[in-house]
């Protein structure tokens, strides 16, 4: 799904603006290209210290997934995103090293938003998650999950990874070790 666009997160904790929360949510599901991304291709750069220790460029290309919104039996808003996903190219801006990941099987994400504006997401398939220094566990990190990922976002925009199963790939470590 998506990805964090123009973030600036110092090590001291700060409140995220609505724009930053939206961008952060975009980075969470990098392979389904959701949350209002309507262009078939998009790109953005995360400053050093946000997605990785170095500036990280993320380029996405692909189709808009199925997007459904409904209320669960408790009245909470539920967003369901599903699709074959997008191809994502992650680039270490400092070295030019890049890694392109094409999903094989797509992804499904179900996000339940509670009355206090916090949320819980259960994502399956191919999903990338970008964590900032204020998240739990603390970033900067960008990880590809192939399998199941569960995380929450509190009302101030802090992501907390609850659990995952399947394969994980540390995008930052992979890019840092590559010779362009």
C-alpha positions in Angstrom: 0.0 0.0 0.0 1.7 3.1 0.9 4.4 5.0 2.1 5.7 8.0 3.9 6.3 11.0 1.8 8.0 14.1 3.1 8.7 13.3 6.7 11.0 15.1 9.1 11.1 13.3 12.5 13.8 14.4 15.0 14.8 12.0 17.7 12.7 13.9 20.2 9.1 12.8 20.0 6.7 15.3 18.3 3.1 15.3 17.4 2.5 14.3 13.8 0.3 16.5 11.6 -2.6 15.0 9.7 -0.5 15.1 6.6 2.3 13.2 8.2 -0.1 10.6 9.6 -1.6 10.1 6.2 1.8 9.8 4.6 2.9 7.4 7.3 -0.2 5.3 6.6 0.7 5.2 3.0 4.1 3.7 3.7 2.6 0.9 5.7 1.0 -0.9 2.8 3.5 -0.2 0.0 2.3 -2.9 -2.2 -1.4 -2.2 -2.5 -1.1 1.6 -3.3 -4.1 2.6 -1.4 -5.3 5.6 0.7 -6.2 7.8 -2.2 -3.2 7.2 -4.4 -4.8 7.3 -7.9 -1.8 7.8 -10.1 -0.4 4.6 -11.6 3.1 5.7 -10.6 4.3 7.7 -7.6 7.6 8.5 -5.9 8.8 10.1 -2.8 12.0 10.5 -0.6 12.1 10.0 3.1 14.9 12.0 4.8 17.8 10.2 6.6 16.6 9.0 10.0 12.9 8.4 9.0 12.8 5.2 6.8 16.5 4.3 7.0 19.7 5.8 8.3 20.2 7.2 4.8 17.7 9.1 2.6 15.3 6.5 1.1 13.5 7.0 -2.2 10.4 4.8 -2.8 9.0 4.5 -6.3 5.7 2.7 -6.8 4.0 1.6 -10.0 0.8 -0.4 -10.2 -2.9 -0.5 -10.0 -5.4 0.8 -7.5 -6.7 -2.0 -5.3 -10.2 -2.9 -4.3 -11.2 -0.4 -1.5 -14.2 -1.0 0.7 -15.4 0.9 3.8 -18.1 -0.4 6.1 -19.0 -0.5 9.9 -18.4 -3.6 12.0 -20.9 -5.0 14.5 -19.6 -2.5 17.1 -20.0 0.5 14.9 -16.3 0.9 14.2 -15.2 2.0 10.7 -13.4 -0.8 8.8 -11.3 -0.2 5.6 -10.6 -3.2 3.5 -8.0 -2.9 0.8 -7.1 -5.8 -1.5 -5.3 -6.2 -4.8 -2.4 -7.6 -6.7 -0.3 -4.7 -5.3 2.3 -2.4 -6.8 5.9 -2.8 -7.8 8.2 -0.9 -5.5 11.7 0.3 -6.0 13.6 1.3 -2.9 16.7 3.4 -3.5 19.5 4.4 -1.2 19.8 8.1 -2.3 23.4 8.4 -1.0 24.8 5.4 -3.0 22.2 4.9 -5.8 21.8 1.2 -4.9 18.2 0.1 -5.5 16.0 -2.9 -4.9 12.8 -3.6 -6.9 10.2 -5.8 -5.4 7.3 -7.1 -7.4 4.6 -8.7 -5.3 3.7 -12.3 -6.0 0.2 -12.9 -4.9 -0.9 -9.4 -3.8 -2.0 -8.2 -0.4 -5.1 -7.7 1.8 -5.3 -5.1 4.6 -8.1 -4.7 7.1 -7.9 -1.5 9.2 -10.4 -1.0 12.0 -10.7 2.6 13.3 -12.0 3.1 16.8 -13.9 6.1 18.2 -10.8 7.6 19.7 -9.2 7.6 16.2 -6.7 4.8 17.1 -6.7 1.9 14.7 -5.6 -1.7 14.3 -4.5 -3.2 11.0 -4.2 -6.9 10.0 -2.3 -7.1 6.7 -1.5 -10.3 4.8 0.5 -11.0 1.6 3.2 -8.5 0.5 3.4 -5.4 2.7 6.1 -2.9 3.5 6.2 -1.0 6.8 8.2 2.1 7.5 8.8 2.8 11.2 10.0 6.2 12.6 12.1 6.7 15.8 8.9 7.4 17.7 7.3 4.1 16.7 7.4 0.7 18.6 9.8 -0.8 17.9 11.7 2.4 17.2 12.9 3.1 13.7 14.2 4.1 11.4 13.4 0.9 9.6 11.8 -0.2 6.4 10.7 -3.9 6.4 9.1 -6.1 3.8 6.7 -8.6 5.3 5.5 -11.6 3.3 2.9 -13.3 5.4 0.9 -11.7 8.2 1.5 -8.4 10.0 -0.5 -6.8 12.8 0.0 -3.3 14.1 -1.8 -0.5 15.8 -1.7 3.3 15.4 -2.5 5.3 18.4 -4.4 8.7 18.2 -1.1 10.6 18.1 0.2 8.6 15.1 2.6 6.2 16.8 2.8 2.8 15.1 3.2 -0.3 17.3 4.0 -3.7 15.7 1.9 -6.3 17.6 3.2 -9.3 15.7 4.1 -10.9 12.4 4.6 -14.3 10.8 6.2 -15.3 7.6 9.3 -13.9 5.9 10.8 -10.5 6.8 13.3 -8.5 4.7 15.2 -5.5 6.1 15.2 -3.2 3.2 17.6 -0.7 4.8 20.2 -3.4 5.5 19.8 -4.9 2.0 20.4 -1.5 0.4 23.3 -0.6 2.7 25.1 -3.8 1.7 24.6 -3.4 -2.0 27.3 -2.0 -4.3 25.5 0.1 -7.0 
